[in-house]
């Protein structure tokens, strides 16, 4: 009962804010890369629009979270009593809150109907679709239902709206609604990244690549790690920037401000001068492969250093779970010198298996070499940040 009340109450006041302010709305969804893409778009637009652009903070991407984000709240209460202030302040924020020209909103689909609910009161001007993978397949049942849910954001685009699509994703590539701008690394698109290099020097990640678009070419440098993980968000941001007619110099300046998000390919100095790559925020087959791709393209560490993958379960992927873990296992064996696993399903990776995070930590602390590169990734509920923190210097 309380949940239904909060949904209706927050939606009512979010609608009032949107009706009063009438901002342009950029909506981002996808199985991988939502948050990184939201942050990249915000950083680029902020160069031109200053405080006239606002983003959703943290994980305000659910039914209640999106309403809270529209109203300008920065986090969602975790306990019932903490809802007092959001309930009290929502009318004031809706009727008197600061006006902005652009809202950049992340939207998740954890179960069927989530995005349909959100789009009942939000009509985006631009929708960015980053990917469609097998996240939450256990809940949705089929890929077709996941695709149907994600594409709901495209179906409600305003008549002059844009769909920005990552066409390296096979499921996204099949989709077309209204005006489309595409981005990709591996094939021809409106916005492309070429000549990609990514490295870690003095525990600072750097990726360099050439952006090629209809507007021209320029070099991009970001202090983040990864191929798909952090380069696709930049391409999406460039596509949005071109729609808003930003100058090339503004785009380049905005790209420089893009930062790694916590537990998303986050690089730290580890014990014994090792390198920790903490990608422990969550995991599904698409994001797991993307993380391993990054580990693969990094130069092999010098002086006896190894590439180590510490991997856990990929949860909520339903009937494909056993096969998905087997395939990831085959792939990681092509990349890593040592594979450490935790979790029942993670046994399918065929690595050195441990019953708990604690046991894995004890083993790793006793075996870390200088210059080792250690990738850490699992579904959120396995609490792999615990491993990352234990291995940091």
Steps between C-alpha positions, in 0.01 A plus 500: 500500500778744595692417182199578280438826688862611454496417129181698439604788724844543348370458145238770561758755613753399235235564236427840653868592480524387136184689409630819664857484370462312168864391478643295219543146628783265408417145609766229518432129529675174420630180653854639534642851527201707610674687780825560312305629200289731716813642661676551165201680348467722806868596504497597132174697510605676822780680314244687290185505712667549842241465778216476250561125468433259787556125530356222711737405780615156610249230418188713480386298198201306635130590507540712813862588424424676172228712665741593778764593240258723311419682823870553573559249779843337499423167666214271590419424865603154618273485805131580533546786749744670259212567258370781724708774337455395134123485557501838671729671249363355174226768455748782562751357253227450241353849532803708599803291405768635268414492132743330262507467123614136487453194720730200448324198650606137536218245482520134601275205424535252784166339425228511232307823495763722664572716196137500390417648839774763476396601150141548616610843619834560325532555125870529414635721224805276464528133589839329523496122477841366605444125470247221539639193674395220730487700824190403701416224251385286793230757574402589142505143369605571140727738312199615300338632817819682601519660154134600521557662840813692400353628173201649682716810547532534124129458434413805711755736348365844412427546126826690446694276738816300440590139568873457564595137449812292560493289186793283608233329710324246280163543672515880485609494136163352398307792647392822332260767622471850356818704460803286578866575574725196531831439672742209487858381529492196275298623200394803303281739697424872533744520793800261511811441710818395323865434589419419863777462756447440871767471767577545868802709600579581864158358589324754279291359213507676164313423180570682176303472178393692194135598477366505147160656435312679228628825655867401468782324686675570828710328765334405829690433823323367809640399838296184506572144403336281247388445149127450508461601864602864476535576129141425400373757754725765342363424155144530629589833659642627170177400324294696754736797480464515122121506533537804725751658258789517745835613359780247462705684763215471750467128433874440547501698826201305631656165413807589708277530807361147478600296804486131590196414710544311827536122453479542122845424353647700789880479510691504829844416631498155657710315751861433392473764224232307315219663301137448603222541244180510702199429279302346783185710468307227318531232232313339215640319194527823299676704766722209605626456146556876466714500816701203377548673164666786685728263690586335168609818321710635786873445442626195687660613828881503516746319726301194588168675546184308410148568386267362769121481474300478824149412390171421670150399404295678236153492656144546373572359154266203534524184295810611310704524821696177467584553133584870553748419776656227289550737205647774717728236650628403157563865415678593822736202458620664176585823687597452863808328643304407812126480565353525851129429550241536775135396483306190406454590134857631473627143518407492132795726423732208589739714702646460849182500707441629850196462725503861620641846432710467816674187373563659161645810667734293717626311197549811289684689774745212526558478125497855359807582291633841418340634177209254512181638339200370692148535354217458753143448378176333613133569553437758769362262763832313522652811663820494295588858606609321818770325297606820323538689827701219658750495212557877481828638627 
